[in-house]
Amino acid sequence: MVNPLSKRQIDYNLASRDGWQAFASHREIVTELLSVGARPGNSRLCILGAGNSNDVDLAHLLRSHREIHLVDLDADALVRGVARQGFAENPAVKCHGGIDVTGMLDTLAAKSPQCEIRPADVDAFIAEPFRQVGSALPGPFDVVASTCLLSQLIGAVSDTLGQGHPRFLEVVQAIRAGHLHLLVQLVSPGGISVLTTDIVSSDSHPPLRSVAEETLFDVVAQLIADRNFFHGVNPAVLLSLFRSDPLLEREVASVEASRPWRWNLGPRVYAVCALTARRRGIGASQGDSECESLSGKCCCCKP
């Protein structure tokens, strides 16, 4: 029997399966981000939470990478998405369905606002993603991406424990750390991980639909300052983790944050940004991870 958290993800993929056109501008940005660090004819790309693959242009990415590995809990969505783009029979596009990238959805689905969360549970939320997913995939990869998946993982905590649970924040932080660890550990030395995440939607800020592109940065920065954003995805906090989390600080040489862009999903519009981290190469000395911003500034770093 499919647990309710898994069913929610499958239902989301069903609802968005015909969104190819709506995803156009978002897909162009994400595809370009995933072409960074490519070695045409040689590099291997892995996309976590690929779903219907509406976020990425597979033809474009195959000009940049030798192989593309698509990973999702929903195997049917992967098959549909690859077929829609005409790559169902292409051996360079490999689907890995039925994989829970948290490694903990079944465990989390059994939780409730009244349940006890032990320190061992928190530790498992951090460790299980790579322990389970890493062994299920033919890594390491040259580029690994998470496509607007983090907010969904954190949303699962809200749905089960509830925000009133005394250890809600601790579990959110553990889920987030586990996901970032997974991204970095799936990457080969010198490779790149790309985290794209939605930050806020027009549900909580309706004017987001009509904000001019040239003012989007300032609007998103103000929303973050006003604490109007999804739990656990504040870009400033995400960047700080690369300097404060022991594993990330040890393994990541540099991290860049993009300017925000808009993702129009019809019923709502999201502001999205990306963090691109380069893993240290073999033999590289350890030092402070460098926080940079693309195009001079990002939604969390003041110019």
N, C-alpha and C positions, 0 to 999 in steps of 0.2 A: 504493500500500500504506500502510495506517495505521500510524504509528510506535507503539511500545509505550506511550509516555506518553499519546498521544491515546487509544489503546484503553483504557487504565486509566480515563480520565475517562468514556468512553462506558459502560464496564462499571459504574462507580459509579452513573451515572444509571439504568442498567437495574435495578440492585439496589435503588435507593431510589425507583423510580417509583411504587410503591404506598404511599408513606409519608405521604400527606396527613394522616391522623389522627394519626400519631405526631409530626408536625411542629407540631401545633396551638398549643401554648403558645409555642414558638419563633417560629412564623409571626406570632403576634399582636404580639410584641415588635418583630420586624423591620419589620413593616408600619407600626407606629406611628413607628418611627425614620425611615422613608422618607416619612412624611407631614410631617415637619418641613421648613419652608422651602417648602412647596407654595403655589401660587397657583391655587386651583380655577378650572378652565376656561382656564388660561393656561400653567402651568408644564409642563416636560417632564422625565421621569424616565428614567434609563438604569440598568439592572441588569446588572452583569458577572458571569458565571458563574451565570446564572439556572437552567440545567439544566431540571429538571421543574417549576420554579416552585412547589415545595412550601414554599419559605421565605416566600412573599408572597401576600397576598390581593388579587388583581387588581381585584375589584369595589370594595373599600375604596379602593385606590390611585387608581382612576379617578374617584372622588369628589373626590380631592385634586389630580390632575394631568390635563392635557389629553391627553397622550400618554405611553405607556410603551414603552420600547425594551428588549427582552430580548436579551442577548448571550451566546452560548455556542459552544464548539467543536462541540457535539453538536446539530446542527439537528433531528434527530428528537425529542430530549428536549424542545426548545422547543415543537415542534408538539404533542406529547402533553400537555404541561403546560397550554398555553393552551386546548386543546380540553377538557381535564378541567374547567377552570373556566368553560367556556361562552363563551369569547371568540375562537374560531377565526375568526369572520367580522367581528370588530370592528376597524374601521380604526384605532382609537386604540391598539391593541396591535400593535406591530411587532416581528417576530422577525428577528434577525440571526445566523443559524447559520453554522457553519464558520469562526468567527473565533477564532484563538488569541490570547488576551489577553496572553500573554507576548511574542508576536512571535518566540519563540525555541524553541518545543518541538521542531521538527525538528533544530535545531542542538544542543540539549541532549540529545536522544535519541541522537545520534551520539557523545556523550562517554562516557568510561570512567574507572575509577580510575587508569588508567595514562596518560591523555592529558595533553597540555600545555594549560594555560590561559594565554593571553597577556593582557597589559593591554588589548589591543583587544577581546578576547572579553568581559572584564568591563565595559568601556565599552558594548558592544553590549547586554548584558543590561539596562543602565539606559536606554538610548536607544530601543531597538527597540519596546517596548510602545506608546508614544505615536506613534512614527513610523508604525507599521503600523496599529494599531487606530484612532488618531485619524483617519486618512485613510479608513478603512472605515465610519465612523459619521457620521450627520448631526448632529454636535455643533456648538456646545457645548450642554450641558444645564443645567437649573436644579438638579437633584439627580442625583448619580451614586453608585451603591452597588456594593460588592464583597461578596458574600454567602458568607462562610466559604470563600473561595477562596485566600487567601494561604498557609495551611498546606499546601494541595495543591500550589501552585507550588513551595514550598520542599521538599516531599516529593519532588518530581521530581528535585531536585538530589541528595538522599540516594540515590535509586534509581539514578542514573547515575554521578555522580562518587564517591559514597560519602563518609562522614564522615571517612575517613582521608586523603582527598586534601589535599595541602598548601595548596590555595587554596579548599577547601570553604567556609570561613566567608566569604571574600571574595565568592564567587559568590552565597551566600545573601544577603549584604548588598546585592549588586547587583540580584538578582531582587526583593528587598523594596523597594529604592529605586525601581526601575523601575515597580513596581505602584503605589506611592504617588504617583509623578509622574504616572502615567496617570490616576489618580482625580482629582487636582487639576487637571490640564490639560484634562480633558474638561468641566470645570465652567465656566460663564460667570462673569464677575466678580460677586461678591456671592452666588454660589450655594454649594451645600453638597455635600460628599462624605461618604459614610458607609462606613467599613470595619468590617464585622463579622468577627470571627475567633474560631475555637475556640482555646483556650489549652492545655487538658490534658484527658485522657479518663480514664474509669474503668479503662482498661487498665493505666495506671501508678498509679492511686489508686482502687482498688475502692470505698472508702467514699463516693466522690462520688455514687453512686447514692442514698444514704440521708441525705445531709447536709441538715439543716433549712435552709430558705430564709434564715432570719434569721442563720445562721452561715456561709452560703456565701461571703460576702466575706472573712471571716477565714480560712477554709480555703484559698481560692484565693490569698490574699496569702501564706500560709505555704508553699504549694506553689511559688509563684514564688520566694520566699526560699530554698527548698530546691533550686531549679533543676529542679523537676519540671514541665516544660512543653515544648511542641513547639518545635523549632528556629525561631528568628527571629520569634516572635510575643509576646515579653515585652511587655506593654502599656506598662511604664515606658520601655523602649527605643523603642517605636513613638512614644510621646509626645515623647521627647527628640529624635527625628529632625525633628520640626516646628520645633525651635529650632536644630538644628545643620546640617541639609541645606540648602545654599544655595538651591535652587529652592523648597523647601517654606517656608523662613523668609521668602523674598521674596514668595511668593504667598498664604500662609495668614495670615488675620487672627486666628483663634482656633481652638482645638480643645478638644473636650470628650470625656471618657472616661466610659462608663456603668458602673454596677455590673454585676457578672457575673450571668449567668443560666444555667440548665441546659437542655441540648438533648438530649432522650432519643431515641436512634436504635435502641433495642431491644438489639442486641448490646453496645452501649456507650453511655455517657452522656458528654457533653462539657460543660465550662464554657466559656461564650462571653462576650465583651464587645464593645462597639462604640466606635469613635472617630469623632466627627462634627466635621468641619473646615469652616470657612467661608472661601471664597476672598475675597481683598481686592476691594473694589469699584473701579470705574474712578476714578482720581484719588486713591485712599486713600493716605495716607502709610505708609511702611514702618516697622515697629517690631518689637519682640519679639512672637512669637506667644504668645498667652495660653493657658496650660494650665489648664483648669477640670475639674470633675467633676460629673456629674449626681447629684442627690440627695445632695450633700455629700461623697461620696467614691467612688473607684473602686478596682479591685483592685490598682492600682499606685501610688496616691497615699495616703499615710497621712493619716487625718483630723486 
